[in-house]
């Protein structure tokens, strides 16, 4: 989730379109796509079909309400749309380590969720003489690897593909609200217990939080990615969660709001998962979509990993 998206990932405003939809679709998609049996079955289906990069992009976009977006960051960042696909890697970031993994796997198409060249629109004018940028570009060219960013489209699925993936990874599909799956009502637990569950399921070493570890909590508002302080704070006021769980935030915005809310006496805590950890399951959702739609092409999820370490 980026600034400008609503709870369902749309870039058309916080309360507009797709905000209310059928949870059976959200739950069903999470269950089916995360099923090991489903993934294994896809592996055994063989077809003689071949696909170009553009054909796979178009196939995914067909599943998105409204189809092609006139203004989107979801463009090819490297390679040709006419490249015949030999293998696909899904990931959060097409970083150099992921590119090298793709090379080892014989994959020439990387579908990433976030930017490849260090800014939201992947503008590279300012990087032309940068050694890191040149190395990365040359590595992609040398191995004829195409990179497509799938951010706006996957968030525009109904239900949102990233949210569906996160709910499946956390085993929270059955607790998701029927109208707004980002709202989860869990059996009573403590903030400490909620953090422990989340760290285990999302494979997170440490999280940042605000609140009393012993706080009783049940109602969680899940905002993967970086929705921005205004939307995070507006969502707290509107949906009154016990816990706001986000990917990332500005410490001088949402964190200070939550701290003041606690001082006021509100039953509110905050968990900061990290942007990558909070949206990585969306790339696993993408992997399972590929296994269903283009089973004849080998697809692999390669986690980009946390860019930051803890000491």
N, C-alpha and C positions, 0 to 999 in steps of 0.2 A: 504494500500500500504506500502511495506517495501523496504529497500534498495535492489537494484537488480531487481526491477520491472520496466516495462516501463509504459506508460500512460494507457495501457489497462490491467495492472496488471500482465503481463507475467514476469517470472523470467529469461527469456532468452536474455535480453538486452533491451536497451532503445528504439531502432528504429526497432527492429526485430519483427516478426510475430504478426499478429492480430492488427497491428497498423492502418490498413485501413479496414474498414468493413462497411456493409450496415446499415445506420442509421435507416432505416425502422424497422430493427430488434430491435435496441436499443429503439426507440420510442415506437414501438408496445409492447415490453416486459414491458416497464415501465408503459404504460397505462393499459395493461391487468392485470398485477400482482398487481398494486396498487389500482385497482378498488374495492370499497366496495361491489358492486354487485357480483364480482367474489369471494371475500372472503366469503360472506354470502352463495353463492350457494355451495361452497365447504363444508361448515358446514353441509349442509342438505344431502350430499351424504353419504350413509352408505354402507360399504362393510363388508364381513365376513373375509377378508384377514387379516392375521397377518404377522408381519415382524420382523426379527432380526435386530440388530444394523448393522451388515455387509451388509445385503440386502439393507438397506436404503442408506448406504454409497455407495455401488456399483451402485445403481440406479442413484444417483446424478453424480457419476463419468462417467457414460455412456453418460451424456449430455455434457461432456467436450471434446473438440477436442484433440485427441491424447490419451484419456483414462488415464489409470493408470500412474502416474509419478514415476519413479524409485527413485528419490531423492526428498523428500518432507517433510515438517513439519506437514502435514495433516495426523496424525496418532492418534490412540486411546490413550488418556492420562490417562484413568481410565476405569475399567470395561472390560467385555468380548464381543467380536464380535458376540457371539452366544446368547446373552441376548435377550429375547423376549420383544419387545418394548411395554410399556403400555401408554406412553405419551412422547412428545418431547418438549423441551424448546430450543428456539434459542436466542442467546445473543452475545454480544461482548466478554465478559470475564466470564468464569465460576468461579466467585468469590463465597465466602461463602454465601453471601446474596442471590445470584442467585441459588445456590444449595439448600438453605432452601426453596426458592420459588418453585423449582422443586419438592421437597418433599411434600410440601403442595398441589401441583397440581396433585400429583400422577404420575409424569413423571419420567422415569428412564433413559432418554437419553437426554443429553445436547449437542447441536451443537454450538460450540463457534468459533468466528473468530480469536481470539488472544490467546496467550499462557495461560496455566493454572498454570504453576509453575515458573513464574517470569523470564523466559529467552526464547529467540526465539525458541530454539530447545527443550524446556522442559526437559533439562538435570537435573536430580534430585540427582546425586551423591553427590553433595556438600550440599544437604539439608537433608540428612538422619537423622540427629540429631536435626533438627530445629523444634521447638514446633508448629509453625504456619503451616508448611508443614505437620507434622504428624497429626495435628487436621483435616486438609482439606482432606487428604488421608483417614483417618479413617471415616470421615463423608460420603464420597463417597462409601466406602466399606460397611459401616453399612446399607446403603440404596440401595446397588446394582445399583449404577448409573454409566452409561457409559458416557464418555466425548470424543467427536471427535472434533478436530480442523479442520475447513473447511476454510482455508485461500488461499492456492495456487490454489485449484480447483475452488473456486467461482470467483477468479480473472481471471482464465483462460477461463471462459465461453466467448462465443462470442454472444452478447456483455458482457463485464465485469459485473458480478452480482452486485458488490458493486456500481460501477458507475451508473448502471441502477437504483438501489434503491435510490441513492442520487438525481439523476435527477428527479425521480418521487416525492420524498419528497419535493423538491424545486419547483415543477411544471415547470420544465425547459426542459421537453422532446422536445418540439417543437422548442426550441432555440438551440439545440445541433447541432454541425457540422455534415455533412453527412459522412465525412471520419473519424473524430476523435471526438467522443461525449464529450471528456473532454474539448473541446473548445466550449464555449457558447457565442452566440451573442445576447445580450438582447436589448430591447428598451432602449434608452438613459435614464440613471439615474445618481444619484450621489453616491459617495462612502458611504455616510451616509445612503442613501436609500437602497443600496445593503446590507449593514450590518444589517439594521433593518429587511429586508425581510428574510435574512438568519437566524437571531436569532429567529424570530417567527416560521419559518417553521421547523427548526431543534431543537427547544426548548432549545436554548443556553442562559444562563444567561448573559454572557459577552464574548466578543472576544478581542483578541489583534490585532492591526493593525498598519500599517505604511502608511502615506499619508494624503492628505488634504480631510477632510470630504466633502468638496464642489466640489471635482474633478468630472468632467463629465466622465462617464465610460460606456462602452457597452460590450467590449470583455473581457471575463473572462476565465482564465485557471484554471480548477478545478483539483487538485491533492489530493484526499482523503488520509488519513493515513500519513505515513512517507516515502516519496520517497527518501529522502536524499538530501543534499545540492547540490551536483554536478548535479543531474538530474533536480532539481528544477531550478537551474540557467541556465542550458543548455536549458530547456524548455522556459524560459523567452526569451532568445536570439533567439530561433528558431521561436516562435509563436507570439512574440511581444504583449502580452496581456496588457490591461489597468489595470487589477487586477489579481494577482496571489492569489488563494484561496487554502490553504493547511490545512492538519490536524495538523501536527506539524513540527517543524524544529529545527535546531541548531542555536541559536541566533548568534553565531559567523560565520555562513556561509550565508544562504539566507537572513537573516534580514539585515546584513551589506551590502550585494550586493544591495538590494533594496534601502537602505538608500543612498548609493553612486549613484545609478541610478537617484534618485530624485535630488540629489545635482548637478548632471550632466545636469539635465533639462528634463529627460525622463518623459513621462506621465505614471507612474507606481505606483501602490499601492499594499499592501499586507494585506491579512486577514488570521489570524490563528484561525481556528475553534476549535482546540483540536482534538486529534487523535480519541477518542471515538465518539464524536459528528459527526465527518466527515465520519465515516464508519458504525455507528449504522444502518442506513437504509439498509445496505447490509444484516443484520440479519433479517430485515423485508422482504426483497426480499426472503431470505431463507424460512421464514415462509410461504409465499404465494406459493413458489415452493412445499413445503410439502403438503399444502392443495390441490394442484392440483394433485400431484403424488401419495400421500398416504392419501386420504381423510378419510379413516376409522380410522385413528389414531389422537387423539387430539393433536394439536400442539399450542404452545403459545409463543409469543415473550415476553421475560422479559428483559427490558433494564438494563444493568449493571450499568448505571449512571456514572457521572463524578467522578473520584477518587479524584479530587482536588476541593476545594471550593475557592470562592473569598471573600475577606474582604474589 
